[in-house]
Amino acid sequence: PIAYCLLPITYYLLPITYYLLPITYYLLPITYYLLPITYYLLLACLLP
């Protein structure tokens, strides 16, 4: 069955997500601060 094929994949992916969670947690505020900057930069580049 497909479930047997997916089980080891999820088993290997679980620690990866576990290690990535704090990284994303720290990156979230950074992206939150960068979003308006990139937004204004895009507007500045797109507008004549």
C-alpha positions as CSV (number, residue, x, y, z in Angstrom):
1,P,0.0,0.0,0.0
2,I,0.9,3.7,-0.4
3,A,0.8,4.2,3.3
4,Y,3.8,1.9,3.8
5,C,5.7,4.0,1.3
6,L,4.8,7.3,2.9
7,L,5.5,6.2,6.5
8,P,9.4,6.2,6.2
9,I,9.2,9.5,4.3
10,T,7.3,11.1,7.1
11,Y,9.6,9.4,9.6
12,Y,12.6,11.0,7.9
13,L,10.9,14.4,7.4
14,L,9.7,14.8,11.0
15,P,13.1,15.6,12.5
16,I,13.8,18.0,9.6
17,T,10.6,19.9,10.3
18,Y,11.5,19.8,14.0
19,Y,14.8,21.4,13.3
20,L,13.3,23.9,10.8
21,L,10.6,25.1,13.2
22,P,12.8,27.3,15.4
23,I,14.5,28.6,12.2
24,T,11.2,29.7,10.7
25,Y,10.2,31.1,14.1
26,Y,13.2,33.4,14.0
27,L,12.9,34.2,10.3
28,L,9.2,35.2,10.6
29,P,9.9,38.6,12.2
30,I,12.7,39.3,9.8
31,T,10.4,38.6,6.8
32,Y,7.7,40.7,8.5
33,Y,10.1,43.7,8.7
34,L,11.5,43.0,5.1
35,L,8.0,42.8,3.5
36,P,7.3,46.5,3.5
37,I,10.8,47.3,2.4
38,T,10.6,44.9,-0.6
39,Y,7.1,46.3,-1.3
40,Y,8.4,49.9,-1.4
41,L,11.4,48.8,-3.5
42,L,9.2,47.0,-6.0
43,L,6.9,50.1,-6.2
44,A,10.0,52.3,-6.7
45,C,11.3,50.0,-9.4
46,L,7.9,49.5,-11.2
47,L,6.8,53.1,-11.1
48,P,8.5,55.6,-13.5
